[in-house]
Amino acid sequence: MSESETHLDDGPIVVGVKPGIPLRIIETAERTAASFGCEVVFAYVELNSALVELDDTELRTRESLDPKMDDEMAGVAAEVGDMLEGALAGSEVSWSFRVLAGDPASALSRLAADLSSRMLVVGTRRHGGLHRVEEFFAGSVAKSLAMGQDRPVLLVPLNRVDH
């Protein structure tokens, strides 16, 4: 089996989401999944948590991506889930929602590998000084995924009018 068959034939699309994500990203993922005839897995990475394993030599399990959530984290996850429910109401595309732990680029990459995803979809950073400061400290998830991924990454550009 070739590399392209492994990533492009039958896996789901993994989409990075967070509170306040522009609907443009969700709509792009939905249209892309509809054209491929595949499922979409939306994933929110909880920044206030860490992956269970710290040693690369330890066995990693699917559960190690799942954070131990407190009430605040559960509230944020519920907010994102509700936003997805509203945006995808009436959609013909099969979708699910996951909450992950750790560094966003690493967690999304691991999930994509675990699911044999055909591609990842993420938004680029928004314009403005606050977003540049956030990127300076946290790094660009889109850039990290695009540079360090072995599967296609669809970058959805965000501009000043996307909300």
C-alpha positions as CSV (number, residue, x, y, z in Angstrom):
1,M,0.0,0.0,0.0
2,S,1.4,3.4,-0.9
3,E,1.7,6.4,1.4
4,S,-1.1,8.2,-0.6
5,E,-3.4,5.3,-0.2
6,T,-2.8,5.2,3.5
7,H,-3.8,8.8,4.1
8,L,-6.2,9.6,1.4
9,D,-8.5,6.7,0.8
10,D,-10.8,6.1,3.7
11,G,-9.9,7.9,6.9
12,P,-11.8,10.7,8.5
13,I,-10.9,14.4,8.4
14,V,-9.5,15.8,11.8
15,V,-10.3,19.4,12.5
16,G,-8.8,21.5,15.2
17,V,-11.4,23.7,17.0
18,K,-11.5,26.0,19.9
19,P,-14.0,28.4,21.6
20,G,-14.9,31.3,19.2
21,I,-13.6,29.5,16.1
22,P,-14.9,31.1,12.9
23,L,-17.7,29.2,11.3
24,R,-15.7,29.3,8.1
25,I,-13.4,26.5,9.4
26,I,-16.3,24.3,10.3
27,E,-18.1,24.9,7.0
28,T,-14.9,24.2,5.0
29,A,-14.3,20.9,6.9
30,E,-18.0,19.9,6.3
31,R,-17.8,20.7,2.6
32,T,-14.5,18.8,2.2
33,A,-15.8,15.8,4.1
34,A,-19.0,15.8,1.9
35,S,-16.8,15.8,-1.2
36,F,-14.8,12.9,0.1
37,G,-17.8,11.1,1.5
38,C,-16.1,10.7,4.9
39,E,-16.6,11.5,8.6
40,V,-15.2,14.6,10.4
41,V,-13.7,14.4,13.8
42,F,-13.6,17.8,15.5
43,A,-11.0,18.1,18.3
44,Y,-10.5,20.7,20.9
45,V,-7.2,20.6,22.8
46,E,-7.4,21.7,26.4
47,L,-4.3,23.9,27.0
48,N,-4.6,23.7,30.8
49,S,-3.8,20.0,30.8
50,A,-0.9,17.7,29.8
51,L,-0.6,14.4,28.2
52,V,-0.5,11.5,30.6
53,E,2.8,10.1,29.4
54,L,6.0,12.1,29.8
55,D,8.5,9.5,28.7
56,D,8.7,8.7,25.0
57,T,9.7,5.1,25.8
58,E,6.4,4.3,27.6
59,L,3.5,2.7,25.8
60,R,1.0,5.2,24.5
61,T,-2.7,4.5,24.5
62,R,-5.6,6.3,22.9
63,E,-6.8,7.2,26.4
64,S,-3.5,9.1,27.1
65,L,-4.8,11.9,24.8
66,D,-7.9,12.4,26.9
67,P,-7.6,15.1,29.7
68,K,-8.8,14.8,33.2
69,M,-11.4,17.6,33.1
70,D,-12.4,19.9,35.9
71,D,-15.7,21.9,35.9
72,E,-14.2,24.8,34.0
73,M,-12.7,22.6,31.3
74,A,-16.0,20.7,31.0
75,G,-17.8,24.0,30.5
76,V,-15.5,25.1,27.7
77,A,-15.8,21.7,26.0
78,A,-19.6,21.9,26.3
79,E,-19.5,25.4,24.7
80,V,-17.5,24.1,21.8
81,G,-19.7,21.1,21.4
82,D,-22.8,23.3,21.4
83,M,-21.3,25.6,18.8
84,L,-20.6,22.5,16.6
85,E,-24.2,21.2,17.1
86,G,-25.5,24.6,16.0
87,A,-23.2,25.0,13.0
88,L,-23.8,21.4,11.8
89,A,-27.5,21.1,12.4
90,G,-29.1,19.4,9.4
91,S,-25.7,18.4,8.0
92,E,-25.6,15.1,6.0
93,V,-21.9,14.6,7.1
94,S,-21.2,12.3,10.0
95,W,-19.2,14.0,12.7
96,S,-18.0,13.6,16.2
97,F,-16.2,15.7,18.8
98,R,-13.2,14.9,21.0
99,V,-11.5,16.8,23.8
100,L,-7.7,16.2,23.9
101,A,-4.9,17.2,26.2
102,G,-1.5,18.7,25.7
103,D,0.2,20.8,23.0
104,P,-2.4,21.4,20.3
105,A,-0.2,20.5,17.3
106,S,1.1,17.4,19.0
107,A,-2.3,16.3,20.2
108,L,-4.0,16.8,16.8
109,S,-1.1,15.0,15.0
110,R,-1.4,12.1,17.4
111,L,-5.2,11.9,16.9
112,A,-4.8,12.0,13.2
113,A,-2.3,9.2,13.3
114,D,-4.5,7.1,15.7
115,L,-7.5,7.5,13.4
116,S,-5.5,7.1,10.1
117,S,-6.9,10.4,9.1
118,R,-6.9,11.4,5.5
119,M,-6.1,15.1,6.4
120,L,-6.1,17.7,9.1
121,V,-8.0,21.0,8.8
122,V,-7.0,24.1,10.9
123,G,-7.4,27.8,10.6
124,T,-4.5,30.2,10.3
125,R,-4.1,32.9,12.9
126,R,-6.3,35.9,13.0
127,H,-5.0,39.4,12.4
128,G,-4.2,41.8,15.1
129,G,-1.7,42.5,17.8
130,L,-3.3,40.3,20.5
131,H,-3.2,37.3,18.2
132,R,0.4,38.0,17.3
133,V,1.4,38.0,21.0
134,E,-0.5,34.7,21.5
135,E,1.3,33.2,18.5
136,F,4.7,34.4,19.9
137,F,4.1,32.7,23.2
138,A,2.1,29.6,22.1
139,G,3.4,29.2,18.6
140,S,1.4,28.7,15.5
141,V,-0.5,25.4,15.4
142,A,-1.1,25.7,11.7
143,K,2.6,26.2,11.0
144,S,3.6,23.4,13.3
145,L,1.2,21.0,11.7
146,A,2.1,22.0,8.1
147,M,5.8,21.6,8.8
148,G,5.7,18.4,10.8
149,Q,3.0,16.3,9.4
150,D,3.1,13.2,7.2
151,R,-0.4,13.7,5.9
152,P,-2.1,16.7,4.1
153,V,-3.0,19.8,6.1
154,L,-5.7,22.1,4.8
155,L,-5.1,25.6,6.2
156,V,-8.2,27.8,6.2
157,P,-7.1,31.4,5.9
158,L,-8.8,33.8,8.4
159,N,-9.0,37.4,7.6
160,R,-10.3,40.5,9.3
161,V,-14.0,39.7,8.5
162,D,-14.1,36.1,9.9
163,H,-15.8,35.9,13.2
